[in-house]
């Protein structure tokens, strides 16, 4: 991978990370605001970035805001909300052409910083709160996004499994918010919460591009006047002993059943065994050569898809398959058998080699884009660990079959969730 230099600067209320690289013809600025998942605020938090990008003092409507971006040689602006373990992360991104590569362009980086600063610090207000019409419009859009999950049964089953498995845990909350909480949000309550996030969130700002780190950091401090905060979020690790496997069967009008099996592992992103857990997931269900895909789908023809997914910040692993109801018992049996196969070390050299090659390619591909590089670095920040990408690649290369099996042995089945059609007999 092409080398890039990173420097970090502790500034009032935030940490600035400047990644100096000539790899891109753009400069990218990404602001990440992190807070604990909380039932009282999760929906306001999901709504907030969309209201903020709907208008600023200098561009008081969504149309005016997009025009301002177009005038910056077609700059791009994105917002997002996502879960990272027990945290709820808001992301604001602006990508702008680097003026070094354009004739006649100047101050594009400063102008982009000003746009981002306007979004965060100078939103368009009416009577000292967000405009009622904007809040109503964005609430409707949020309601549509939440309802769309119900229509996408694969996503719905994944969300329901997490809700059921983590009933008493904030991790059960979806980053996109709760439908029943959208309507009561008012311009006043949202504005009050906005001020709270500015004052209390743990904030990391990333600058990626062909920039001078000291100069870029000084500009960030000038454009982003965050207040000092009393504390920042620390990684939160909680372990739960699984006593009995819970089985939940839900029926709806649908053709293809959705089987999702939730598991817990004691290994987290910051742990030395993380690379082995990654290799385990790849061997087990992460790729098209994995045991779940080859045995459940290819060999037995039981499923339309079969895979596993891992959230290493929570220690959560999910097996998932699209199946016919009549294949439920056999599919659950084979999935558990394949987990035991890895636990017992029944892994071929080819499975190890293919998994390591694909994991390394994923990391390298992520590092090839500015946003991907930031996501990789933010994993470390959220987990409170310093593990450079090259070091993780080396760790993956060094994982043995025995270490992969040891990681598998930490994985315990917790909850089986099955969504099937009403006309089928259980």
C-alpha positions in Angstrom: 0.0 0.0 0.0 1.1 3.5 -0.7 2.4 5.2 2.4 0.4 8.0 4.0 1.5 10.1 6.9 -0.9 10.6 9.8 -0.6 13.2 12.5 -3.1 13.7 15.3 -3.8 17.0 17.2 -5.7 17.4 20.4 -7.8 20.5 20.1 -10.6 22.0 22.3 -13.5 19.6 22.2 -12.2 17.3 19.5 -9.2 15.4 18.1 -8.0 16.2 14.6 -6.4 13.5 12.4 -4.6 14.7 9.3 -3.7 12.0 6.8 -1.3 13.5 4.3 -1.3 11.6 1.0 -0.9 12.3 -2.7 -3.1 9.3 -3.6 -6.2 11.4 -4.3 -7.0 14.5 -6.3 -9.5 15.5 -3.7 -9.4 16.7 -0.1 -11.9 15.0 2.2 -13.0 16.2 5.6 -15.0 13.8 7.8 -16.5 14.7 11.2 -17.5 11.8 13.4 -19.6 12.5 16.5 -20.0 9.7 18.9 -22.3 9.1 21.9 -23.8 6.1 23.7 -26.8 4.5 22.2 -29.8 5.7 24.2 -33.5 4.9 23.8 -34.4 8.5 24.8 -32.3 10.1 22.0 -31.7 7.5 19.3 -34.4 8.8 17.0 -33.6 12.4 17.4 -30.0 11.5 16.7 -31.0 9.7 13.5 -33.0 12.7 12.4 -30.5 15.4 13.3 -27.9 15.2 10.4 -30.7 15.3 7.8 -32.1 18.5 9.3 -28.7 20.0 9.5 -27.9 19.5 5.8 -31.3 20.9 4.8 -30.1 24.5 5.2 -27.6 26.8 6.8 -27.5 30.6 7.4 -25.5 31.1 4.2 -27.6 28.5 2.2 -31.0 28.5 3.8 -32.6 25.7 1.8 -31.6 22.3 0.5 -31.5 23.7 -3.0 -29.3 26.6 -2.0 -27.0 24.2 -0.1 -26.6 21.9 -3.2 -25.9 25.0 -5.3 -23.2 26.0 -2.9 -21.6 22.6 -3.3 -21.9 22.8 -7.1 -20.0 26.1 -7.0 -17.1 24.3 -5.3 -16.4 22.3 -8.6 -19.1 19.8 -7.7 -18.1 19.0 -4.1 -19.9 16.1 -2.5 -21.6 16.2 1.0 -22.9 13.1 2.9 -24.4 12.4 6.3 -24.9 9.1 8.0 -25.8 7.5 11.4 -24.5 4.1 12.4 -23.9 1.8 15.4 -20.4 0.9 16.5 -20.8 -1.5 19.4 -22.7 0.4 22.1 -22.1 3.8 20.5 -24.2 5.8 18.0 -22.0 7.6 15.5 -23.0 10.5 13.3 -20.8 11.1 10.2 -20.6 14.3 8.1 -18.4 14.1 5.0 -17.4 16.7 2.4 -15.2 15.9 -0.6 -13.8 18.7 -2.7 -11.3 18.9 -5.5 -7.7 19.8 -4.4 -7.0 23.2 -5.9 -3.4 22.2 -6.6 -4.7 20.1 -9.5 -7.1 22.8 -10.9 -6.2 25.9 -13.0 -7.7 29.1 -11.6 -9.1 27.6 -8.5 -8.2 28.9 -5.1 -9.3 28.5 -1.4 -11.4 25.4 -2.2 -10.3 23.7 1.0 -11.1 26.7 3.1 -14.5 27.0 1.4 -15.3 23.4 2.0 -14.4 23.8 5.7 -16.7 26.8 5.8 -19.5 24.7 4.4 -19.0 22.0 6.9 -18.7 24.6 9.7 -22.0 26.2 8.5 -23.7 22.8 8.8 -22.5 22.1 12.3 -22.5 25.6 13.8 -24.7 27.8 11.8 -27.9 25.9 10.7 -30.8 27.8 9.3 -33.1 28.7 12.1 -36.6 30.3 12.5 -37.4 31.9 15.9 -34.2 30.4 17.3 -35.1 26.8 16.5 -35.1 24.5 13.4 -37.8 25.5 10.9 -41.0 23.6 11.5 -41.4 22.8 7.8 -37.9 21.3 7.6 -38.4 19.2 10.7 -41.7 17.9 9.4 -40.3 17.1 6.0 -37.3 15.2 7.4 -39.5 13.4 9.9 -41.6 12.1 7.0 -38.4 10.9 5.2 -37.2 9.2 8.4 -40.5 7.4 8.8 -40.2 6.2 5.3 -36.7 4.9 5.9 -37.8 3.1 9.0 -40.9 1.6 7.4 -38.8 0.4 4.4 -37.0 -2.0 6.7 -40.2 -3.9 7.2 -40.6 -4.4 3.5 -37.0 -5.7 3.1 -37.4 -9.0 5.0 -33.7 -9.8 5.0 -33.0 -6.6 6.8 -36.1 -6.9 9.0 -35.0 -10.3 10.2 -31.5 -9.1 11.1 -33.0 -6.1 13.0 -35.5 -8.3 14.9 -32.8 -10.8 15.9 -30.8 -8.0 17.4 -33.8 -6.6 19.2 -34.7 -10.0 20.7 -31.2 -11.0 21.6 -30.3 -7.7 23.3 -33.7 -6.9 24.8 -32.2 -5.2 27.9 -29.2 -3.7 26.1 -28.9 -0.4 24.2 -27.4 -2.4 21.4 -30.9 -3.5 20.5 -31.6 0.0 19.3 -31.4 0.6 15.5 -29.2 3.5 14.5 -32.0 4.7 12.2 -34.3 5.3 15.1 -37.7 4.0 16.3 -40.9 4.7 14.3 -43.1 5.5 17.4 -40.6 8.2 18.5 -40.5 10.2 15.3 -43.8 12.0 15.5 -43.4 13.5 19.0 -40.1 15.2 18.0 -40.5 19.0 17.8 -38.3 21.7 16.4 -37.6 22.8 20.0 -36.7 19.3 21.3 -34.5 18.6 18.3 -32.7 21.9 18.6 -32.1 21.3 22.3 -30.6 17.9 21.5 -28.5 19.4 18.8 -26.9 21.8 21.3 -26.3 18.9 23.6 -24.4 16.9 21.0 -22.2 19.8 20.1 -21.3 20.3 23.8 -21.0 16.6 24.9 -20.2 14.2 22.0 -16.8 12.7 21.5 -15.6 14.2 18.2 -13.0 13.2 15.8 -12.2 15.2 12.6 -10.3 13.6 9.7 -8.6 15.5 6.9 -7.4 13.3 4.0 -5.5 14.7 1.0 -2.4 16.5 -0.2 -2.3 19.0 2.6 0.2 20.3 5.2 -0.8 18.7 8.5 0.0 21.7 10.7 -1.8 24.1 8.4 -4.8 21.9 8.1 -5.1 21.4 11.9 -4.9 25.1 12.4 -7.7 25.7 9.9 -9.8 23.1 11.6 -9.4 24.8 15.0 -10.4 28.1 13.4 -13.5 26.8 11.6 -14.7 24.3 14.2 -14.9 26.1 17.6 -16.0 23.1 19.7 -16.0 23.7 23.5 -13.8 21.7 25.8 -15.6 18.7 27.2 -15.3 17.0 30.6 -14.9 13.5 29.3 -14.7 11.3 26.2 -16.2 7.9 25.5 -14.2 4.9 26.6 -14.7 1.5 25.1 -17.4 -0.4 26.9 -17.1 -4.2 27.1 -19.8 -6.3 28.8 -19.9 -10.1 28.7 -23.1 -12.1 29.1 -23.2 -15.8 29.9 -25.6 -17.7 27.7 -27.7 -20.1 29.7 -30.4 -21.3 27.3 -30.7 -20.9 23.5 -33.9 -18.8 22.8 -35.9 -19.7 19.8 -38.3 -17.2 18.2 -40.6 -18.0 15.2 -42.5 -15.1 13.6 -44.9 -15.5 10.7 -45.8 -13.0 8.0 -47.0 -13.0 4.4 -43.8 -14.0 2.5 -42.4 -16.7 0.3 -38.9 -17.2 1.4 -38.1 -17.8 5.1 -35.4 -15.9 6.9 -33.3 -17.8 9.4 -31.0 -15.7 11.6 -28.9 -17.2 14.4 -27.3 -14.8 16.9 -24.1 -15.7 18.7 -21.9 -14.1 21.3 -18.1 -14.1 21.5 -15.8 -12.7 24.2 -13.3 -11.4 21.6 -13.5 -7.7 20.7 -11.8 -5.6 18.2 -9.1 -4.4 20.6 -8.1 -8.0 21.7 -5.0 -9.7 20.5 -7.2 -12.6 19.2 -9.1 -10.2 16.8 -7.2 -11.3 13.7 -8.0 -15.0 14.5 -11.7 -14.1 15.0 -11.6 -12.4 11.5 -10.1 -15.5 10.0 -12.6 -17.7 11.8 -15.5 -15.6 10.4 -14.1 -15.8 6.9 -13.6 -19.6 7.1 -17.1 -20.1 8.7 -19.4 -17.8 6.7 -17.8 -14.6 5.5 -17.1 -15.5 1.9 -18.4 -17.7 -1.0 -15.8 -20.4 -0.2 -16.9 -20.5 3.5 -18.3 -23.6 5.2 -21.8 -22.2 5.6 -22.1 -21.3 1.9 -20.5 -24.5 0.7 -22.4 -26.8 2.9 -25.8 -25.2 3.5 -26.3 -23.7 0.0 -24.0 -25.6 -2.5 -23.8 -29.1 -1.1 -27.3 -29.5 0.5 -29.2 -26.9 -1.6 -31.1 -25.8 1.5 -30.7 -22.1 1.2 -30.9 -19.2 -1.3 -28.1 -17.6 0.6 -26.0 -18.6 3.7 -23.4 -16.4 5.4 -22.2 -15.0 8.7 -21.5 -11.4 9.8 -19.4 -10.1 12.7 -19.6 -6.9 14.8 -16.3 -7.1 16.6 -17.0 -4.0 18.7 -19.9 -5.8 20.4 -18.7 -9.4 20.2 -21.8 -10.3 18.1 -21.8 -12.8 15.3 -24.9 -13.6 13.2 -25.5 -16.6 10.9 -28.1 -16.0 8.3 -29.8 -18.0 5.5 -32.8 -17.6 3.2 -34.7 -21.0 3.3 -38.0 -22.7 2.8 -39.9 -23.5 6.0 -39.6 -27.3 5.4 -35.8 -27.0 5.6 -35.7 -25.2 9.0 -34.6 -28.1 11.2 -32.0 -29.4 8.8 -30.5 -26.0 8.2 -30.2 -25.1 11.9 -28.6 -28.5 12.4 -26.0 -28.1 9.6 -25.2 -24.5 10.6 -24.4 -25.6 14.2 -22.4 -28.6 12.8 -20.3 -26.3 10.7 -19.6 -24.1 13.7 -18.4 -27.2 15.6 -16.3 -28.2 12.6 -14.3 -25.0 12.9 -14.1 -25.4 16.7 -12.6 -28.8 16.3 -10.0 -27.5 13.8 -11.4 -29.2 10.8 -10.1 -26.5 8.4 -8.3 -27.1 5.1 -5.2 -25.3 4.0 -7.2 -24.0 1.0 -9.9 -22.5 3.3 -7.2 -20.7 5.4 -5.3 -19.4 2.3 -8.5 -18.2 0.5 -9.8 -16.5 3.7 -6.5 -14.7 4.4 -6.2 -13.5 0.8 -9.8 -12.1 0.8 -9.4 -10.5 4.2 -6.2 -8.8 3.1 -7.7 -7.6 -0.2 -10.7 -6.2 1.7 -8.4 -4.1 3.9 -6.3 -2.9 1.0 -9.4 -2.0 -1.1 -10.8 0.0 1.9 -7.5 1.8 2.3 -7.6 2.8 -1.3 -10.4 5.3 -0.7 -10.3 8.3 1.6 -13.6 7.3 3.4 -12.5 3.6 3.6 -9.2 4.6 5.2 -11.0 6.7 7.8 -13.3 3.8 8.7 -10.3 1.6 9.3 -8.7 4.2 11.5 -11.9 4.9 13.3 -12.2 1.3 14.3 -9.0 1.8 16.3 -10.2 5.0 17.9 -13.6 3.6 18.9 -11.9 0.5 20.4 -9.2 2.4 22.1 -6.4 0.6 20.4 -3.5 1.5 18.0 -3.3 -1.2 15.3 -2.1 0.1 11.9 -3.5 -1.5 8.8 -0.2 -3.1 7.8 0.1 -4.6 11.3 -3.4 -6.1 11.0 -2.5 -7.6 7.6 0.6 -9.2 9.2 -1.5 -10.5 12.1 -4.0 -12.1 9.7 -1.2 -13.7 7.7 0.2 -15.2 10.9 -3.0 -16.8 12.2 -2.8 -20.6 12.5 -5.6 -23.2 12.3 -5.2 -23.7 16.0 -5.8 -20.0 16.7 -8.7 -20.0 14.4 -10.3 -22.9 16.2 -9.6 -21.3 19.6 -11.4 -18.1 18.4 -14.3 -20.3 17.2 -14.6 -21.9 20.6 -15.4 -18.5 22.1 -18.5 -18.3 19.9 -21.7 -19.4 21.7 -25.2 -19.6 20.1 -27.6 -17.3 22.0 -30.8 -16.8 19.9 -32.4 -18.5 16.9 -34.9 -16.2 15.0 -37.0 -17.6 12.1 -39.3 -15.5 10.0 -41.6 -17.7 7.8 -44.8 -17.5 5.7 -48.2 -17.9 7.4 -49.4 -20.6 5.0 -46.6 -22.9 5.9 -46.9 -25.4 8.8 -44.3 -25.1 11.6 
